[in-house]
Amino acid sequence: SFTISLRTVDNIIVMIKQKPGGSPGCNIRVRNFIRPELKIKPGENVTFHFTCSTPEKYFIMDIQKNIDCVSGPCPFGDVHLYPPGLPRLNRTFIWDVKSSTKAGLELKFSTPWLRQIEPGKMCPDFVSYSINSSIDKAMVNIGTFCRNGSVSRVKLLGGVIMSLHLPWDSALTTSGFNIANRASIKRLCIIESILNEESSITLMSPNYPLGFPEDELMTWQFVVPSNMRASVFFHNYSLSNCERKEERVEYYLPNSFSNPEVFKLSDSQPANIAGSFNLSLQGCDQDAQNPGILHLLFQVVVQHPQIDENVTHLVDLTKEWNMSVTIHFEGWPSRLPLMSEPMCLICKDPRTCDRVLTLVSGAVYKISFLCKDLSRLRITAEKGISCVDLRWCQRKIYSLLVPKAITQLPIQLHKFIWKLLASDLINIEITSPSLKLQQHVPEQRCNTSYSYNIVSATPKMELNVGVFCPGGSIEKIQMRDNVTISLKTFGKGFLNESKHQDLKMSFVPHIKDECSFTVSPDPKAKVYLQTPNWLYGLPPYVSISWYVAVPSKQVARLGFSKDRLGVVCETGRAYLNIKEETLGAEEIVCREDELLPKPRNMYHNFWVNISNCKPVDRTQLTLQFQVTFSEKQIDLGVILAVVAGGGVLTAIGLTVCCVKKKKKKSQNPMVGVYNTNVNTEMPRKQGLFTKGRKNNESHVYAVIDDAMVYGHLLKESNGSVAPEVDVYRPFDGPMGSLPPSPPPLSFRKGIKRSSNTEEPPPLMDTEHDAYTFAHQKSGQLEDNRDTAEKINGDTGTSLLGNKEQDGLVE
């Protein structure tokens, strides 16, 4: 059983009642009466016991002491937890102090002081203090506090209701504060915080998150050692609708010649404050019809000054344009740091500091850092380059380099973003002439200190071209839409590697494909390439091309990672096209429902083109292929024949004419291969030739056959006419060094589909194709030259018009 005895002079009331929503599984027995609750008034002595063994599960207890400081003297001093011997229940001690509005009351807390928390949150030890002020019968919630903080005193105007909440198992025996009388403070309240060491505290305006009382004033006093630096940050605030005056905050700062310094709640608040300071919040006269709400939640951070506090870093962005540089904490903007985390501040002047600072091009900044560990800061920069008229920007080459104004800062670059914007019919070309780019694929990962993520986008479609790093084989990438290039760094090695950057971009005329790669590998290289948008597949109707240059004396081996394109088309067809850049090369075309070619050798520069259809749901076009390079294998028999033939010719000293013996077994016409090294012009007057007939090779045929002479007389048995093999039509189109256009994307007509077999070797002469060599002595050559010079007119004769030539054939 328990006995509670209350003295009249103490003016204390004890109330034991059931928990809200609790079950009536336990009661209170007083003498022979069972009660659900018990109230003990001043001057009463009551003995009772509970009808269960765990009353803390069912009951709570309030102990309220009323103190009247209006009609008589106040019992100031330490506040005790009275009466003793109370049952172990969750209990709340309440001190209701009534005082004149012309006087002030001070609640002074013993160490470890208090820490304010947001409404609804709990203290770790479940011990909490609630402070309410009463002015003209209006209650104002000053705040809820836990132990272990920085709030040492709270001064209030008028009466106060102070509550201490203790759990049933708390061993606390003292209240932890005392009450003192003070003169009028002429404001709602003053809250004092002592910040002796590095710390971060959060404070709220009275009634938070509800409205601050209309036209009221309150002050926070911060006691900070002069060798520490304090900074203020407003994290959450709202403004009421004012009819008169203006809501504002006022600062009294050390060594300031303009105290009080007035700020709007929307302004950046003072930082890097050396020593103690005051912060006051002033309300306004609110609109009676629509008052709105004024509230404020803010943070004060106190830290040691940086070792090189007075060191400023010059950031000159006057030569840059359309660029912004943001210095921020790690993880910004997706992650907000906890208020308890040590804070790194960036200051653009001694009093303007923040966790995030943005600098814009065209200006010079002198910044400093208030931070113990600069490795927790990062830089993100963005630069825009645009072209509206190709006539003004086609010949201009832009270097995509990180400016020295950024790399010289003692902060790690996190990301540099180039946004390349082009109007319709203008495309973007990215080149890396010396370093070249390597595509990041699982089989060939980037291991450099930085990489480029390239995205081509329109309002309707985004194409993630891929992730690339320096040190590969991709020399050029052309894209048809607006492009975003994001350089991302990994570790500290970027500072050294950035000195060798060579990425450049330019604006070029319209291209056929959405994206085109130019690959120029080094000899014996192994290159892995994959289609853009790897995770989601190529968008519908998108075409991608790769132009692969095969080094001289090398052969390329082309292979694919799977046997089909792996897409099912709803509309249209998906195609893979392969074509070597050589005369008469056959184009390989595979649809999405056909097997892809097996690994094959490519002896010349070649194109790979992939064009997508509109896939059905849950299917996507992704393809990876690899190109490996090795030395060409030269036939030993050819080498010996060349050496032997060269020795014979040198020894005899003759001019050689090679003709092929006619074959009488086959009557089918032979189609010759045009030799680009032979002069094909018709004979003209000697004066118009740059070289005489004796000096050119227009009269030399590598192969002469009956079919070439009489091909027009031969017809197939079905009546169709054979090709006009006896007629030579010289190529009259333009010849240049530019690669051919990629294979067309539409349905192709007249293109031969190759089988999935190895490319046949070059045509070689068989043992049945014997050659005879016709020799002329040097004297005869001179005679022929003299004879030709005497002839006035056409110097050409029929190639088969005399018996000598006919004898050569026979």
Secondary structure as UniProt FT lines:
FT   STRAND          2..5
FT   HELIX           8..10
FT   STRAND          12..18
FT   TURN            20..21
FT   STRAND          28..30
FT   TURN            31..32
FT   STRAND          33..35
FT   STRAND          38..40
FT   TURN            42..43
FT   STRAND          45..50
FT   HELIX           55..57
FT   STRAND          59..68
FT   STRAND          77..80
FT   STRAND          90..98
FT   TURN            101..102
FT   STRAND          103..109
FT   TURN            111..112
FT   STRAND          114..117
FT   TURN            119..120
FT   TURN            124..125
FT   STRAND          128..135
FT   TURN            136..137
FT   STRAND          138..147
FT   STRAND          151..157
FT   STRAND          159..166
FT   TURN            168..169
FT   STRAND          174..183
FT   STRAND          189..194
FT   STRAND          199..204
FT   TURN            206..209
FT   TURN            214..215
FT   STRAND          217..223
FT   TURN            226..227
FT   STRAND          229..240
FT   STRAND          242..244
FT   STRAND          248..252
FT   TURN            254..255
FT   STRAND          261..263
FT   TURN            265..266
FT   STRAND          273..274
FT   STRAND          277..282
FT   STRAND          285..286
FT   STRAND          292..303
FT   TURN            307..310
FT   STRAND          313..316
FT   TURN            318..319
FT   STRAND          323..329
FT   TURN            330..334
FT   TURN            339..340
FT   STRAND          345..349
FT   TURN            350..351
FT   STRAND          352..354
FT   STRAND          357..360
FT   TURN            361..362
FT   STRAND          364..370
FT   HELIX           374..376
FT   STRAND          377..387
FT   HELIX           390..393
FT   TURN            394..395
FT   STRAND          398..399
FT   HELIX           404..407
FT   STRAND          412..422
FT   TURN            424..425
FT   STRAND          426..431
FT   TURN            433..435
FT   STRAND          437..439
FT   TURN            442..443
FT   STRAND          450..457
FT   STRAND          462..470
FT   STRAND          474..479
FT   STRAND          482..489
FT   TURN            492..493
FT   HELIX           494..497
FT   HELIX           498..500
FT   STRAND          504..509
FT   STRAND          515..519
FT   TURN            523..524
FT   STRAND          526..530
FT   TURN            534..536
FT   TURN            540..541
FT   STRAND          543..548
FT   TURN            552..553
FT   STRAND          554..560
FT   STRAND          569..571
FT   STRAND          575..580
FT   TURN            583..584
FT   STRAND          588..591
FT   TURN            592..593
FT   STRAND          600..602
FT   STRAND          606..611
FT   STRAND          614..615
FT   TURN            617..618
FT   STRAND          624..631
FT   HELIX           636..652
FT   STRAND          655..660
FT   TURN            676..677
FT   HELIX           686..688
FT   TURN            693..695
FT   TURN            698..699
FT   HELIX           706..710
FT   HELIX           711..713
FT   TURN            717..718
FT   TURN            725..726
FT   TURN            767..768
FT   STRAND          771..776
FT   HELIX           778..790
FT   TURN            799..800
FT   HELIX           803..809
//
